[in-house]
């Protein structure tokens, strides 16, 4: 259950960073560095999420066959 909360939280943070980059791009009209910083945060969060998922699979927190919700 903890891994699900962590994944959802990371996805929300990634979307928030992407939206803030859009806002900064609109306000700065492409001349500032805030857009690049927000997109850099998004990339870092995405890589962290990927590594978290890989570690969860490796240590057995995420089962190899998935959750089998439809069965």
PQR file of N, CA, C, O and H, with PARSE charges and radii, in Angstrom:
ATOM      1  N   UNK A   1       0.818  -1.195   0.000 -0.4000 1.5000
ATOM      2  CA  UNK A   1       0.000   0.000   0.000 -0.0000 2.0000
ATOM      3  C   UNK A   1       0.861   1.258   0.000  0.5500 1.7000
ATOM      4  O   UNK A   1       0.517   2.266  -0.616 -0.5500 1.4000
ATOM      5  N   UNK A   2       1.979   1.177   0.699 -0.4000 1.5000
ATOM      6  CA  UNK A   2       2.870   2.331   0.792 -0.0000 2.0000
ATOM      7  C   UNK A   2       3.455   2.692  -0.573  0.5500 1.7000
ATOM      8  O   UNK A   2       3.632   3.869  -0.888 -0.5500 1.4000
ATOM      9  H   UNK A   2       2.259   0.357   1.199  0.4000 1.0000
ATOM     10  N   UNK A   3       3.752   1.676  -1.379 -0.4000 1.5000
ATOM     11  CA  UNK A   3       4.337   1.936  -2.696 -0.0000 2.0000
ATOM     12  C   UNK A   3       3.312   2.628  -3.600  0.5500 1.7000
ATOM     13  O   UNK A   3       3.683   3.471  -4.417 -0.5500 1.4000
ATOM     14  H   UNK A   3       3.608   0.719  -1.123  0.4000 1.0000
ATOM     15  N   UNK A   4       2.035   2.284  -3.462 -0.4000 1.5000
ATOM     16  CA  UNK A   4       0.995   2.921  -4.273 -0.0000 2.0000
ATOM     17  C   UNK A   4       0.883   4.411  -3.937  0.5500 1.7000
ATOM     18  O   UNK A   4       0.750   5.254  -4.824 -0.5500 1.4000
ATOM     19  H   UNK A   4       1.733   1.599  -2.798  0.4000 1.0000
ATOM     20  N   UNK A   5       0.938   4.709  -2.654 -0.4000 1.5000
ATOM     21  CA  UNK A   5       0.862   6.106  -2.224 -0.0000 2.0000
ATOM     22  C   UNK A   5       2.071   6.883  -2.726  0.5500 1.7000
ATOM     23  O   UNK A   5       1.942   8.024  -3.169 -0.5500 1.4000
ATOM     24  H   UNK A   5       1.046   4.023  -1.934  0.4000 1.0000
ATOM     25  N   UNK A   6       3.250   6.260  -2.657 -0.4000 1.5000
ATOM     26  CA  UNK A   6       4.468   6.924  -3.122 -0.0000 2.0000
ATOM     27  C   UNK A   6       4.415   7.187  -4.627  0.5500 1.7000
ATOM     28  O   UNK A   6       4.824   8.256  -5.083 -0.5500 1.4000
ATOM     29  H   UNK A   6       3.354   5.333  -2.298  0.4000 1.0000
ATOM     30  N   UNK A   7       3.921   6.231  -5.393 -0.4000 1.5000
ATOM     31  CA  UNK A   7       3.827   6.398  -6.850 -0.0000 2.0000
ATOM     32  C   UNK A   7       2.829   7.498  -7.196  0.5500 1.7000
ATOM     33  O   UNK A   7       3.102   8.335  -8.057 -0.5500 1.4000
ATOM     34  H   UNK A   7       3.589   5.363  -5.023  0.4000 1.0000
ATOM     35  N   UNK A   8       1.686   7.502  -6.540 -0.4000 1.5000
ATOM     36  CA  UNK A   8       0.679   8.531  -6.817 -0.0000 2.0000
ATOM     37  C   UNK A   8       1.204   9.909  -6.432  0.5500 1.7000
ATOM     38  O   UNK A   8       0.994  10.881  -7.158 -0.5500 1.4000
ATOM     39  H   UNK A   8       1.464   6.822  -5.841  0.4000 1.0000
ATOM     40  N   UNK A   9       1.887   9.996  -5.293 -0.4000 1.5000
ATOM     41  CA  UNK A   9       2.476  11.264  -4.864 -0.0000 2.0000
ATOM     42  C   UNK A   9       3.519  11.756  -5.863  0.5500 1.7000
ATOM     43  O   UNK A   9       3.559  12.944  -6.185 -0.5500 1.4000
ATOM     44  H   UNK A   9       2.058   9.207  -4.703  0.4000 1.0000
ATOM     45  N   UNK A  10       4.355  10.858  -6.348 -0.4000 1.5000
ATOM     46  CA  UNK A  10       5.372  11.243  -7.331 -0.0000 2.0000
ATOM     47  C   UNK A  10       4.721  11.715  -8.633  0.5500 1.7000
ATOM     48  O   UNK A  10       5.175  12.690  -9.231 -0.5500 1.4000
ATOM     49  H   UNK A  10       4.323   9.893  -6.087  0.4000 1.0000
ATOM     50  N   UNK A  11       3.673  11.040  -9.070 -0.4000 1.5000
ATOM     51  CA  UNK A  11       2.993  11.454 -10.293 -0.0000 2.0000
ATOM     52  C   UNK A  11       2.351  12.833 -10.138  0.5500 1.7000
ATOM     53  O   UNK A  11       2.370  13.640 -11.068 -0.5500 1.4000
ATOM     54  H   UNK A  11       3.304  10.247  -8.584  0.4000 1.0000
ATOM     55  N   UNK A  12       1.788  13.095  -8.969 -0.4000 1.5000
ATOM     56  CA  UNK A  12       1.206  14.411  -8.714 -0.0000 2.0000
ATOM     57  C   UNK A  12       2.297  15.483  -8.726  0.5500 1.7000
ATOM     58  O   UNK A  12       2.101  16.563  -9.284 -0.5500 1.4000
ATOM     59  H   UNK A  12       1.772  12.440  -8.214  0.4000 1.0000
ATOM     60  N   UNK A  13       3.443  15.187  -8.113 -0.4000 1.5000
ATOM     61  CA  UNK A  13       4.552  16.143  -8.120 -0.0000 2.0000
ATOM     62  C   UNK A  13       5.087  16.379  -9.533  0.5500 1.7000
ATOM     63  O   UNK A  13       5.440  17.505  -9.883 -0.5500 1.4000
ATOM     64  H   UNK A  13       3.603  14.310  -7.660  0.4000 1.0000
ATOM     65  N   UNK A  14       5.147  15.335 -10.334 -0.4000 1.5000
ATOM     66  CA  UNK A  14       5.612  15.475 -11.720 -0.0000 2.0000
ATOM     67  C   UNK A  14       4.651  16.367 -12.507  0.5500 1.7000
ATOM     68  O   UNK A  14       5.083  17.249 -13.248 -0.5500 1.4000
ATOM     69  H   UNK A  14       4.861  14.420 -10.050  0.4000 1.0000
ATOM     70  N   UNK A  15       3.353  16.136 -12.344 -0.4000 1.5000
ATOM     71  CA  UNK A  15       2.375  16.965 -13.049 -0.0000 2.0000
ATOM     72  C   UNK A  15       2.400  18.411 -12.552  0.5500 1.7000
ATOM     73  O   UNK A  15       2.235  19.338 -13.345 -0.5500 1.4000
ATOM     74  H   UNK A  15       3.001  15.420 -11.741  0.4000 1.0000
ATOM     75  N   UNK A  16       2.602  18.609 -11.259 -0.4000 1.5000
ATOM     76  CA  UNK A  16       2.684  19.967 -10.715 -0.0000 2.0000
ATOM     77  C   UNK A  16       3.904  20.695 -11.276  0.5500 1.7000
ATOM     78  O   UNK A  16       3.825  21.879 -11.602 -0.5500 1.4000
ATOM     79  H   UNK A  16       2.736  17.856 -10.615  0.4000 1.0000
ATOM     80  N   UNK A  17       5.012  20.003 -11.387 -0.4000 1.5000
ATOM     81  CA  UNK A  17       6.216  20.612 -11.945 -0.0000 2.0000
ATOM     82  C   UNK A  17       6.017  20.956 -13.422  0.5500 1.7000
ATOM     83  O   UNK A  17       6.451  22.011 -13.884 -0.5500 1.4000
ATOM     84  H   UNK A  17       5.076  19.040 -11.122  0.4000 1.0000
ATOM     85  N   UNK A  18       5.364  20.068 -14.148 -0.4000 1.5000
ATOM     86  CA  UNK A  18       5.102  20.330 -15.561 -0.0000 2.0000
ATOM     87  C   UNK A  18       4.172  21.528 -15.727  0.5500 1.7000
ATOM     88  O   UNK A  18       4.383  22.360 -16.609 -0.5500 1.4000
ATOM     89  H   UNK A  18       5.012  19.211 -13.772  0.4000 1.0000
ATOM     90  N   UNK A  19       3.147  21.620 -14.886 -0.4000 1.5000
ATOM     91  CA  UNK A  19       2.224  22.750 -14.960 -0.0000 2.0000
ATOM     92  C   UNK A  19       2.925  24.054 -14.574  0.5500 1.7000
ATOM     93  O   UNK A  19       2.682  25.093 -15.188 -0.5500 1.4000
ATOM     94  H   UNK A  19       2.975  20.945 -14.169  0.4000 1.0000
ATOM     95  N   UNK A  20       3.793  24.004 -13.560 -0.4000 1.5000
ATOM     96  CA  UNK A  20       4.504  25.226 -13.167 -0.0000 2.0000
ATOM     97  C   UNK A  20       5.451  25.675 -14.284  0.5500 1.7000
ATOM     98  O   UNK A  20       5.638  26.875 -14.488 -0.5500 1.4000
ATOM     99  H   UNK A  20       3.990  23.160 -13.061  0.4000 1.0000
ATOM    100  N   UNK A  21       6.044  24.729 -15.003 -0.4000 1.5000
ATOM    101  CA  UNK A  21       6.890  25.100 -16.137 -0.0000 2.0000
ATOM    102  C   UNK A  21       6.066  25.805 -17.215  0.5500 1.7000
ATOM    103  O   UNK A  21       6.535  26.762 -17.831 -0.5500 1.4000
ATOM    104  H   UNK A  21       5.891  23.755 -14.837  0.4000 1.0000
ATOM    105  N   UNK A  22       4.854  25.335 -17.440 -0.4000 1.5000
ATOM    106  CA  UNK A  22       3.977  25.980 -18.414 -0.0000 2.0000
ATOM    107  C   UNK A  22       3.635  27.401 -17.980  0.5500 1.7000
ATOM    108  O   UNK A  22       3.630  28.321 -18.798 -0.5500 1.4000
ATOM    109  H   UNK A  22       4.474  24.557 -16.940  0.4000 1.0000
ATOM    110  N   UNK A  23       3.350  27.576 -16.700 -0.4000 1.5000
ATOM    111  CA  UNK A  23       3.029  28.910 -16.178 -0.0000 2.0000
ATOM    112  C   UNK A  23       4.235  29.831 -16.309  0.5500 1.7000
ATOM    113  O   UNK A  23       4.095  30.980 -16.728 -0.5500 1.4000
ATOM    114  H   UNK A  23       3.354  26.828 -16.036  0.4000 1.0000
ATOM    115  N   UNK A  24       5.422  29.335 -15.953 -0.4000 1.5000
ATOM    116  CA  UNK A  24       6.637  30.147 -16.059 -0.0000 2.0000
ATOM    117  C   UNK A  24       6.944  30.502 -17.512  0.5500 1.7000
ATOM    118  O   UNK A  24       7.388  31.612 -17.806 -0.5500 1.4000
ATOM    119  H   UNK A  24       5.535  28.402 -15.612  0.4000 1.0000
ATOM    120  N   UNK A  25       6.706  29.555 -18.417 -0.4000 1.5000
ATOM    121  CA  UNK A  25       6.935  29.825 -19.833 -0.0000 2.0000
ATOM    122  C   UNK A  25       6.008  30.929 -20.324  0.5500 1.7000
ATOM    123  O   UNK A  25       6.416  31.795 -21.098 -0.5500 1.4000
ATOM    124  H   UNK A  25       6.346  28.654 -18.178  0.4000 1.0000
ATOM    125  N   UNK A  26       4.771  30.893 -19.873 -0.4000 1.5000
ATOM    126  CA  UNK A  26       3.798  31.912 -20.277 -0.0000 2.0000
ATOM    127  C   UNK A  26       4.152  33.281 -19.697  0.5500 1.7000
ATOM    128  O   UNK A  26       4.102  34.290 -20.400 -0.5500 1.4000
ATOM    129  H   UNK A  26       4.440  30.190 -19.245  0.4000 1.0000
ATOM    130  N   UNK A  27       4.506  33.310 -18.423 -0.4000 1.5000
ATOM    131  CA  UNK A  27       4.784  34.592 -17.762 -0.0000 2.0000
ATOM    132  C   UNK A  27       6.113  35.213 -18.211  0.5500 1.7000
ATOM    133  O   UNK A  27       6.192  36.421 -18.431 -0.5500 1.4000
ATOM    134  H   UNK A  27       4.547  32.490 -17.851  0.4000 1.0000
ATOM    135  N   UNK A  28       7.147  34.387 -18.344 -0.4000 1.5000
ATOM    136  CA  UNK A  28       8.475  34.903 -18.703 -0.0000 2.0000
ATOM    137  C   UNK A  28       8.657  35.068 -20.209  0.5500 1.7000
ATOM    138  O   UNK A  28       9.633  35.669 -20.657 -0.5500 1.4000
ATOM    139  H   UNK A  28       7.082  33.405 -18.165  0.4000 1.0000
ATOM    140  N   UNK A  29       7.732  34.543 -20.977 -0.4000 1.5000
ATOM    141  CA  UNK A  29       7.789  34.578 -22.439 -0.0000 2.0000
ATOM    142  C   UNK A  29       9.083  33.953 -22.978  0.5500 1.7000
ATOM    143  O   UNK A  29       9.629  34.402 -23.986 -0.5500 1.4000
ATOM    144  H   UNK A  29       6.938  34.055 -20.613  0.4000 1.0000
ATOM    145  N   UNK A  30       9.561  32.914 -22.290 -0.4000 1.5000
ATOM    146  CA  UNK A  30      10.730  32.166 -22.752 -0.0000 2.0000
ATOM    147  C   UNK A  30      12.064  32.814 -22.457  0.5500 1.7000
ATOM    148  O   UNK A  30      13.086  32.336 -22.949 -0.5500 1.4000
ATOM    149  H   UNK A  30       9.118  32.549 -21.471  0.4000 1.0000
ATOM    150  N   UNK A  31      12.100  33.878 -21.679 -0.4000 1.5000
ATOM    151  CA  UNK A  31      13.359  34.577 -21.430 -0.0000 2.0000
ATOM    152  C   UNK A  31      13.980  34.248 -20.079  0.5500 1.7000
ATOM    153  O   UNK A  31      15.135  34.596 -19.837 -0.5500 1.4000
ATOM    154  H   UNK A  31      11.269  34.266 -21.280  0.4000 1.0000
ATOM    155  N   UNK A  32      13.246  33.589 -19.200 -0.4000 1.5000
ATOM    156  CA  UNK A  32      13.758  33.316 -17.864 -0.0000 2.0000
ATOM    157  C   UNK A  32      14.326  31.911 -17.744  0.5500 1.7000
ATOM    158  O   UNK A  32      14.256  31.110 -18.676 -0.5500 1.4000
ATOM    159  H   UNK A  32      12.307  33.306 -19.397  0.4000 1.0000
ATOM    160  N   UNK A  33      14.887  31.631 -16.582 -0.4000 1.5000
ATOM    161  CA  UNK A  33      15.437  30.300 -16.336 -0.0000 2.0000
ATOM    162  C   UNK A  33      14.502  29.449 -15.488  0.5500 1.7000
ATOM    163  O   UNK A  33      14.785  28.276 -15.241 -0.5500 1.4000
ATOM    164  H   UNK A  33      14.944  32.282 -15.825  0.4000 1.0000
ATOM    165  N   UNK A  34      13.390  30.029 -15.039 -0.4000 1.5000
ATOM    166  CA  UNK A  34      12.478  29.264 -14.181 -0.0000 2.0000
ATOM    167  C   UNK A  34      11.847  28.086 -14.915  0.5500 1.7000
ATOM    168  O   UNK A  34      11.597  27.045 -14.308 -0.5500 1.4000
ATOM    169  H   UNK A  34      13.161  30.981 -15.240  0.4000 1.0000
ATOM    170  N   UNK A  35      11.587  28.236 -16.205 -0.4000 1.5000
ATOM    171  CA  UNK A  35      11.008  27.133 -16.979 -0.0000 2.0000
ATOM    172  C   UNK A  35      11.969  25.959 -17.033  0.5500 1.7000
ATOM    173  O   UNK A  35      11.569  24.812 -16.833 -0.5500 1.4000
ATOM    174  H   UNK A  35      11.790  29.082 -16.698  0.4000 1.0000
ATOM    175  N   UNK A  36      13.229  26.242 -17.301 -0.4000 1.5000
ATOM    176  CA  UNK A  36      14.229  25.176 -17.378 -0.0000 2.0000
ATOM    177  C   UNK A  36      14.410  24.494 -16.026  0.5500 1.7000
ATOM    178  O   UNK A  36      14.581  23.277 -15.965 -0.5500 1.4000
ATOM    179  H   UNK A  36      13.554  27.174 -17.463  0.4000 1.0000
ATOM    180  N   UNK A  37      14.373  25.262 -14.953 -0.4000 1.5000
ATOM    181  CA  UNK A  37      14.507  24.672 -13.620 -0.0000 2.0000
ATOM    182  C   UNK A  37      13.317  23.775 -13.295  0.5500 1.7000
ATOM    183  O   UNK A  37      13.493  22.697 -12.727 -0.5500 1.4000
ATOM    184  H   UNK A  37      14.234  26.251 -15.003  0.4000 1.0000
ATOM    185  N   UNK A  38      12.116  24.205 -13.648 -0.4000 1.5000
ATOM    186  CA  UNK A  38      10.925  23.386 -13.392 -0.0000 2.0000
ATOM    187  C   UNK A  38      10.962  22.101 -14.210  0.5500 1.7000
ATOM    188  O   UNK A  38      10.580  21.039 -13.717 -0.5500 1.4000
ATOM    189  H   UNK A  38      11.973  25.080 -14.109  0.4000 1.0000
ATOM    190  N   UNK A  39      11.416  22.191 -15.448 -0.4000 1.5000
ATOM    191  CA  UNK A  39      11.515  20.982 -16.274 -0.0000 2.0000
ATOM    192  C   UNK A  39      12.630  20.067 -15.779  0.5500 1.7000
ATOM    193  O   UNK A  39      12.524  18.846 -15.892 -0.5500 1.4000
ATOM    194  H   UNK A  39      11.727  23.053 -15.848  0.4000 1.0000
ATOM    195  N   UNK A  40      13.692  20.642 -15.234 -0.4000 1.5000
ATOM    196  CA  UNK A  40      14.764  19.837 -14.647 -0.0000 2.0000
ATOM    197  C   UNK A  40      14.239  19.076 -13.425  0.5500 1.7000
ATOM    198  O   UNK A  40      14.574  17.908 -13.226 -0.5500 1.4000
ATOM    199  H   UNK A  40      13.778  21.634 -15.142  0.4000 1.0000
ATOM    200  N   UNK A  41      13.421  19.739 -12.614 -0.4000 1.5000
ATOM    201  CA  UNK A  41      12.791  19.056 -11.489 -0.0000 2.0000
ATOM    202  C   UNK A  41      11.907  17.911 -11.964  0.5500 1.7000
ATOM    203  O   UNK A  41      11.885  16.840 -11.357 -0.5500 1.4000
ATOM    204  H   UNK A  41      13.149  20.688 -12.775  0.4000 1.0000
ATOM    205  N   UNK A  42      11.180  18.143 -13.052 -0.4000 1.5000
ATOM    206  CA  UNK A  42      10.306  17.084 -13.579 -0.0000 2.0000
ATOM    207  C   UNK A  42      11.122  15.881 -14.007  0.5500 1.7000
ATOM    208  O   UNK A  42      10.738  14.744 -13.731 -0.5500 1.4000
ATOM    209  H   UNK A  42      11.198  19.013 -13.546  0.4000 1.0000
ATOM    210  N   UNK A  43      12.235  16.111 -14.673 -0.4000 1.5000
ATOM    211  CA  UNK A  43      13.085  15.007 -15.109 -0.0000 2.0000
ATOM    212  C   UNK A  43      13.652  14.259 -13.907  0.5500 1.7000
ATOM    213  O   UNK A  43      13.685  13.029 -13.889 -0.5500 1.4000
ATOM    214  H   UNK A  43      12.547  17.034 -14.897  0.4000 1.0000
ATOM    215  N   UNK A  44      14.092  15.006 -12.914 -0.4000 1.5000
ATOM    216  CA  UNK A  44      14.619  14.368 -11.709 -0.0000 2.0000
ATOM    217  C   UNK A  44      13.572  13.534 -10.987  0.5500 1.7000
ATOM    218  O   UNK A  44      13.858  12.430 -10.525 -0.5500 1.4000
ATOM    219  H   UNK A  44      14.065  16.006 -12.928  0.4000 1.0000
ATOM    220  N   UNK A  45      12.361  14.065 -10.893 -0.4000 1.5000
ATOM    221  CA  UNK A  45      11.279  13.309 -10.259 -0.0000 2.0000
ATOM    222  C   UNK A  45      10.909  12.070 -11.064  0.5500 1.7000
ATOM    223  O   UNK A  45      10.605  11.026 -10.487 -0.5500 1.4000
ATOM    224  H   UNK A  45      12.128  14.962 -11.268  0.4000 1.0000
ATOM    225  N   UNK A  46      10.931  12.172 -12.377 -0.4000 1.5000
ATOM    226  CA  UNK A  46      10.617  11.021 -13.224 -0.0000 2.0000
ATOM    227  C   UNK A  46      11.659   9.928 -13.075  0.5500 1.7000
ATOM    228  O   UNK A  46      11.315   8.749 -12.995 -0.5500 1.4000
ATOM    229  H   UNK A  46      11.178  13.020 -12.846  0.4000 1.0000
ATOM    230  N   UNK A  47      12.922  10.305 -13.037 -0.4000 1.5000
ATOM    231  CA  UNK A  47      13.992   9.324 -12.856 -0.0000 2.0000
ATOM    232  C   UNK A  47      13.893   8.690 -11.472  0.5500 1.7000
ATOM    233  O   UNK A  47      14.096   7.484 -11.326 -0.5500 1.4000
ATOM    234  H   UNK A  47      13.202  11.263 -13.102  0.4000 1.0000
ATOM    235  N   UNK A  48      13.582   9.496 -10.456 -0.4000 1.5000
ATOM    236  CA  UNK A  48      13.421   8.967  -9.107 -0.0000 2.0000
ATOM    237  C   UNK A  48      12.264   7.976  -9.039  0.5500 1.7000
ATOM    238  O   UNK A  48      12.374   6.940  -8.384 -0.5500 1.4000
ATOM    239  H   UNK A  48      13.417  10.475 -10.575  0.4000 1.0000
ATOM    240  N   UNK A  49      11.164   8.285  -9.706 -0.4000 1.5000
ATOM    241  CA  UNK A  49      10.026   7.362  -9.744 -0.0000 2.0000
ATOM    242  C   UNK A  49      10.411   6.060 -10.427  0.5500 1.7000
ATOM    243  O   UNK A  49      10.063   4.982  -9.946 -0.5500 1.4000
ATOM    244  H   UNK A  49      11.074   9.127 -10.237  0.4000 1.0000
ATOM    245  N   UNK A  50      11.120   6.148 -11.532 -0.4000 1.5000
ATOM    246  CA  UNK A  50      11.560   4.946 -12.243 -0.0000 2.0000
ATOM    247  C   UNK A  50      12.452   4.088 -11.347  0.5500 1.7000
ATOM    248  O   UNK A  50      12.280   2.871 -11.281 -0.5500 1.4000
ATOM    249  H   UNK A  50      11.403   7.024 -11.923  0.4000 1.0000
ATOM    250  N   UNK A  51      13.402   4.720 -10.658 -0.4000 1.5000
ATOM    251  CA  UNK A  51      14.300   3.972  -9.771 -0.0000 2.0000
ATOM    252  C   UNK A  51      13.536   3.377  -8.592  0.5500 1.7000
ATOM    253  O   UNK A  51      13.847   2.273  -8.146 -0.5500 1.4000
ATOM    254  H   UNK A  51      13.542   5.708 -10.711  0.4000 1.0000
ATOM    255  N   UNK A  52      12.542   4.099  -8.085 -0.4000 1.5000
ATOM    256  CA  UNK A  52      11.713   3.587  -7.003 -0.0000 2.0000
ATOM    257  C   UNK A  52      10.941   2.345  -7.450  0.5500 1.7000
ATOM    258  O   UNK A  52      10.850   1.369  -6.706 -0.5500 1.4000
ATOM    259  H   UNK A  52      12.289   4.996  -8.447  0.4000 1.0000
ATOM    260  N   UNK A  53      10.395   2.381  -8.644 -0.4000 1.5000
ATOM    261  CA  UNK A  53       9.669   1.220  -9.164 -0.0000 2.0000
ATOM    262  C   UNK A  53      10.599   0.038  -9.390  0.5500 1.7000
ATOM    263  O   UNK A  53      10.243  -1.101  -9.090 -0.5500 1.4000
ATOM    264  H   UNK A  53      10.469   3.174  -9.249  0.4000 1.0000
ATOM    265  N   UNK A  54      11.788   0.304  -9.918 -0.4000 1.5000
ATOM    266  CA  UNK A  54      12.752  -0.773 -10.143 -0.0000 2.0000
ATOM    267  C   UNK A  54      13.215  -1.386  -8.815  0.5500 1.7000
ATOM    268  O   UNK A  54      13.351  -2.605  -8.711 -0.5500 1.4000
ATOM    269  H   UNK A  54      12.077   1.229 -10.162  0.4000 1.0000
ATOM    270  N   UNK A  55      13.453  -0.553  -7.812 -0.4000 1.5000
ATOM    271  CA  UNK A  55      13.861  -1.054  -6.499 -0.0000 2.0000
ATOM    272  C   UNK A  55      12.729  -1.848  -5.852  0.5500 1.7000
ATOM    273  O   UNK A  55      12.971  -2.886  -5.236 -0.5500 1.4000
ATOM    274  H   UNK A  55      13.342   0.437  -7.897  0.4000 1.0000
ATOM    275  N   UNK A  56      11.504  -1.368  -5.989 -0.4000 1.5000
ATOM    276  CA  UNK A  56      10.362  -2.088  -5.445 -0.0000 2.0000
ATOM    277  C   UNK A  56      10.192  -3.458  -6.068  0.5500 1.7000
ATOM    278  O   UNK A  56       9.840  -4.417  -5.381 -0.5500 1.4000
ATOM    279  H   UNK A  56      11.308  -0.525  -6.490  0.4000 1.0000
ATOM    280  N   UNK A  57      10.436  -3.556  -7.344 -0.4000 1.5000
ATOM    281  CA  UNK A  57      10.361  -4.851  -8.030 -0.0000 2.0000
ATOM    282  C   UNK A  57      11.506  -5.750  -7.581  0.5500 1.7000
ATOM    283  O   UNK A  57      11.307  -6.938  -7.328 -0.5500 1.4000
ATOM    284  H   UNK A  57      10.722  -2.777  -7.902  0.4000 1.0000
ATOM    285  N   UNK A  58      12.705  -5.182  -7.482 -0.4000 1.5000
ATOM    286  CA  UNK A  58      13.888  -5.965  -7.114 -0.0000 2.0000
ATOM    287  C   UNK A  58      13.778  -6.529  -5.702  0.5500 1.7000
ATOM    288  O   UNK A  58      14.157  -7.677  -5.467 -0.5500 1.4000
ATOM    289  H   UNK A  58      12.867  -4.217  -7.687  0.4000 1.0000
ATOM    290  N   UNK A  59      13.268  -5.745  -4.765 -0.4000 1.5000
ATOM    291  CA  UNK A  59      13.175  -6.179  -3.381 -0.0000 2.0000
ATOM    292  C   UNK A  59      11.871  -6.898  -3.053  0.5500 1.7000
ATOM    293  O   UNK A  59      11.638  -7.263  -1.900 -0.5500 1.4000
ATOM    294  H   UNK A  59      12.960  -4.813  -4.956  0.4000 1.0000
ATOM    295  N   UNK A  60      11.023  -7.103  -4.051 -0.4000 1.5000
ATOM    296  CA  UNK A  60       9.812  -7.884  -3.854 -0.0000 2.0000
ATOM    297  C   UNK A  60       8.621  -7.115  -3.326  0.5500 1.7000
ATOM    298  O   UNK A  60       7.608  -7.721  -2.974 -0.5500 1.4000
ATOM    299  H   UNK A  60      11.212  -6.806  -4.987  0.4000 1.0000
ATOM    300  N   UNK A  61       8.712  -5.806  -3.261 -0.4000 1.5000
ATOM    301  CA  UNK A  61       7.576  -5.008  -2.797 -0.0000 2.0000
ATOM    302  C   UNK A  61       6.488  -4.984  -3.867  0.5500 1.7000
ATOM    303  O   UNK A  61       5.299  -5.014  -3.553 -0.5500 1.4000
ATOM    304  H   UNK A  61       9.535  -5.314  -3.547  0.4000 1.0000
ATOM    305  N   UNK A  62       6.897  -4.931  -5.114 -0.4000 1.5000
ATOM    306  CA  UNK A  62       5.986  -5.001  -6.243 -0.0000 2.0000
ATOM    307  C   UNK A  62       6.092  -6.402  -6.835  0.5500 1.7000
ATOM    308  O   UNK A  62       7.162  -6.781  -7.309 -0.5500 1.4000
ATOM    309  H   UNK A  62       7.863  -4.907  -5.369  0.4000 1.0000
ATOM    310  N   UNK A  63       5.011  -7.181  -6.820 -0.4000 1.5000
ATOM    311  CA  UNK A  63       5.092  -8.553  -7.333 -0.0000 2.0000
ATOM    312  C   UNK A  63       5.273  -8.576  -8.842  0.5500 1.7000
ATOM    313  O   UNK A  63       4.793  -7.682  -9.538 -0.5500 1.4000
ATOM    314  H   UNK A  63       4.142  -6.873  -6.435  0.4000 1.0000
ATOM    315  N   UNK A  64       5.968  -9.603  -9.359 -0.4000 1.5000
ATOM    316  CA  UNK A  64       6.241  -9.658 -10.803 -0.0000 2.0000
ATOM    317  C   UNK A  64       4.999  -9.810 -11.662  0.5500 1.7000
ATOM    318  O   UNK A  64       5.000  -9.351 -12.804 -0.5500 1.4000
ATOM    319  H   UNK A  64       6.357 -10.330  -8.794  0.4000 1.0000
ATOM    320  N   UNK A  65       3.940 -10.432 -11.165 -0.4000 1.5000
ATOM    321  CA  UNK A  65       2.740 -10.648 -11.958 -0.0000 2.0000
ATOM    322  C   UNK A  65       1.732  -9.519 -11.853  0.5500 1.7000
ATOM    323  O   UNK A  65       0.673  -9.593 -12.476 -0.5500 1.4000
ATOM    324  H   UNK A  65       3.939 -10.805 -10.237  0.4000 1.0000
ATOM    325  N   UNK A  66       2.022  -8.484 -11.092 -0.4000 1.5000
ATOM    326  CA  UNK A  66       1.095  -7.374 -10.944 -0.0000 2.0000
ATOM    327  C   UNK A  66       0.115  -7.625  -9.817  0.5500 1.7000
ATOM    328  O   UNK A  66       0.363  -8.458  -8.945 -0.5500 1.4000
ATOM    329  H   UNK A  66       2.883  -8.424 -10.587  0.4000 1.0000
ATOM    330  N   UNK A  67      -0.982  -6.917  -9.829 -0.4000 1.5000
ATOM    331  CA  UNK A  67      -1.932  -7.003  -8.723 -0.0000 2.0000
ATOM    332  C   UNK A  67      -3.081  -7.974  -8.972  0.5500 1.7000
ATOM    333  O   UNK A  67      -3.786  -8.351  -8.036 -0.5500 1.4000
ATOM    334  H   UNK A  67      -1.184  -6.240 -10.537  0.4000 1.0000
ATOM    335  N   UNK A  68      -3.275  -8.382 -10.226 -0.4000 1.5000
ATOM    336  CA  UNK A  68      -4.364  -9.283 -10.590 -0.0000 2.0000
ATOM    337  C   UNK A  68      -5.715  -8.758 -10.116  0.5500 1.7000
ATOM    338  O   UNK A  68      -6.476  -9.475  -9.467 -0.5500 1.4000
ATOM    339  H   UNK A  68      -2.703  -8.075 -10.986  0.4000 1.0000
ATOM    340  N   UNK A  69      -5.997  -7.536 -10.436 -0.4000 1.5000
ATOM    341  CA  UNK A  69      -7.232  -6.888  -9.998 -0.0000 2.0000
ATOM    342  C   UNK A  69      -8.441  -7.468 -10.737  0.5500 1.7000
ATOM    343  O   UNK A  69      -9.531  -7.529 -10.168 -0.5500 1.4000
ATOM    344  H   UNK A  69      -5.379  -6.953 -10.963  0.4000 1.0000
ATOM    345  N   UNK A  70      -8.277  -7.888 -11.967 -0.4000 1.5000
ATOM    346  CA  UNK A  70      -9.403  -8.341 -12.780 -0.0000 2.0000
ATOM    347  C   UNK A  70      -9.805  -9.776 -12.471  0.5500 1.7000
ATOM    348  O   UNK A  70     -10.867 -10.208 -12.920 -0.5500 1.4000
ATOM    349  H   UNK A  70      -7.392  -7.838 -12.430  0.4000 1.0000
ATOM    350  N   UNK A  71      -9.017 -10.523 -11.736 -0.4000 1.5000
ATOM    351  CA  UNK A  71      -9.344 -11.923 -11.468 -0.0000 2.0000
ATOM    352  C   UNK A  71     -10.209 -12.078 -10.262  0.5500 1.7000
ATOM    353  O   UNK A  71     -10.573 -13.198  -9.903 -0.5500 1.4000
ATOM    354  H   UNK A  71      -8.154 -10.172 -11.372  0.4000 1.0000
TER
END
